[in-house]
Amino acid sequence: MTGMPGARLVGINHVALEVGDIDQALAFYGQLFELSLRGRAHGMAFVDMGDQFLALSRGRTQPPDEHRHFGLVVDDKAATRRALEAAGVEILPGRGLDFRDPWGNLVQIVQYDEVQFTKTAAVLRSLDLDLGKTAQARDELRAKGIDPDG
């Protein structure tokens, strides 16, 4: 890239997701995932995701655009699919596991072992997870100079 570089991006602390109603959003996402509520303040609820969090923000006034989305990493994509089906949520066509929440937000679900996203051993221990990586994900990490074993 051109220009004077600034600080390096090292991760995402949180994503803020606009929803129409905080309590309805907590109930909806609570059907799909084990939620740990970090707190609430000023029309927002904060849900822990390991060392990161999702901020649910009241304020959806218009539908989102068609392509803007975010991806959530889970330990078990098949369990998420079952939860979506049990909740009557439409799973969008395609090779992934994508759906829209009641406010039109596009959510993509990816499984931890299949992507180069990684958590420290300390974070995994705190979540009581023992997760590995597929060979392809391990190769992607090594290509970036990240030791998947270490």
C-alpha positions in Angstrom: 0.0 0.0 0.0 1.1 3.5 -0.6 1.6 6.3 1.9 3.0 6.5 5.4 2.0 3.4 7.3 0.2 3.9 10.6 -0.3 1.4 13.4 -0.6 -2.3 12.5 -4.0 -3.9 12.7 -3.8 -6.8 15.1 -7.4 -7.9 15.5 -10.9 -7.0 16.2 -12.0 -6.0 19.7 -15.6 -6.0 18.9 -18.2 -5.6 16.2 -21.3 -3.5 16.7 -24.4 -4.9 15.1 -27.6 -2.8 14.7 -30.8 -4.4 15.8 -34.3 -3.2 16.3 -34.7 -4.4 19.9 -32.0 -5.4 22.3 -34.0 -8.0 24.3 -35.3 -9.6 21.1 -31.8 -9.7 19.7 -30.5 -11.4 22.9 -33.4 -13.9 22.7 -32.7 -14.6 19.0 -29.0 -15.0 19.3 -29.5 -16.9 22.6 -31.4 -19.6 20.6 -28.4 -20.1 18.4 -25.3 -19.7 20.7 -24.3 -20.0 24.3 -24.3 -16.3 25.3 -22.5 -14.6 28.2 -23.8 -11.1 28.7 -20.9 -8.8 29.5 -23.2 -5.8 30.3 -25.7 -3.3 29.0 -25.5 0.5 28.6 -27.2 3.2 26.5 -29.2 1.1 24.1 -26.6 -1.6 23.8 -25.8 -5.1 25.1 -22.4 -6.6 25.0 -22.0 -10.4 24.5 -18.6 -12.0 25.2 -16.8 -14.0 22.6 -13.7 -15.2 24.3 -11.3 -12.2 24.4 -13.6 -10.2 22.1 -17.3 -9.2 22.2 -20.3 -8.5 20.1 -22.1 -5.2 20.7 -25.8 -5.4 19.9 -26.9 -1.8 19.3 -30.5 -0.6 19.1 -31.0 1.5 16.0 -31.9 -0.4 12.9 -34.0 2.0 10.9 -33.5 0.7 7.4 -32.6 -2.6 5.9 -28.8 -3.3 5.5 -27.3 -3.5 2.1 -27.1 -6.9 0.4 -23.4 -7.6 0.8 -22.3 -6.2 4.1 -21.8 -9.0 6.5 -19.8 -10.4 9.4 -18.5 -13.8 10.1 -18.7 -15.6 13.5 -16.3 -18.4 14.4 -17.8 -21.3 16.2 -16.5 -24.6 17.6 -19.2 -26.6 16.0 -20.8 -25.5 12.7 -23.1 -28.5 12.5 -24.6 -27.7 16.0 -25.2 -24.1 14.8 -27.0 -25.4 11.7 -29.2 -27.5 13.9 -29.9 -24.5 16.2 -30.8 -22.4 13.1 -33.2 -25.1 11.8 -34.8 -25.6 15.2 -35.4 -21.8 15.5 -36.9 -21.8 12.0 -34.2 -19.5 10.6 -33.8 -19.7 6.8 -30.3 -20.8 5.9 -29.2 -19.1 2.7 -28.2 -21.1 -0.4 -24.5 -21.6 -1.0 -21.6 -23.7 0.2 -21.4 -21.9 3.6 -23.6 -21.5 6.5 -25.1 -18.1 6.1 -28.3 -16.5 7.4 -30.0 -13.2 8.0 -31.1 -12.2 11.5 -34.6 -10.7 12.1 -33.1 -7.2 11.3 -31.6 -8.3 8.0 -28.0 -8.5 9.1 -26.1 -11.1 7.0 -24.2 -13.5 9.3 -21.7 -16.1 8.1 -20.7 -19.0 10.3 -17.3 -20.5 10.1 -15.8 -23.4 12.1 -12.7 -22.7 14.1 -10.6 -25.6 12.9 -11.2 -24.7 9.2 -9.9 -21.1 9.2 -6.7 -19.3 9.9 -8.3 -17.3 12.8 -6.7 -18.5 16.0 -7.0 -18.0 19.7 -4.2 -18.3 22.3 -4.0 -21.4 24.5 -5.1 -19.2 27.5 -8.2 -18.0 25.8 -9.1 -21.6 24.6 -8.6 -22.8 28.2 -10.8 -20.1 29.6 -13.5 -21.2 27.2 -12.9 -24.9 28.1 -12.2 -25.7 24.5 -9.6 -28.1 23.0 -9.7 -27.2 19.3 -7.3 -28.1 16.6 -6.9 -27.0 13.0 -7.4 -28.7 9.6 -4.3 -29.2 7.5 -5.3 -26.4 5.2 -5.8 -23.9 8.0 -2.5 -24.9 9.5 -0.8 -24.3 6.1 -2.5 -20.9 5.9 -1.2 -20.0 9.3 2.4 -21.2 8.5 2.3 -19.2 5.3 1.8 -16.1 7.5 4.6 -17.0 9.8 2.3 -18.2 12.5 3.2 -21.4 14.2 -0.2 -23.3 14.7 1.4 -25.4 17.4 2.8 -22.6 19.4 
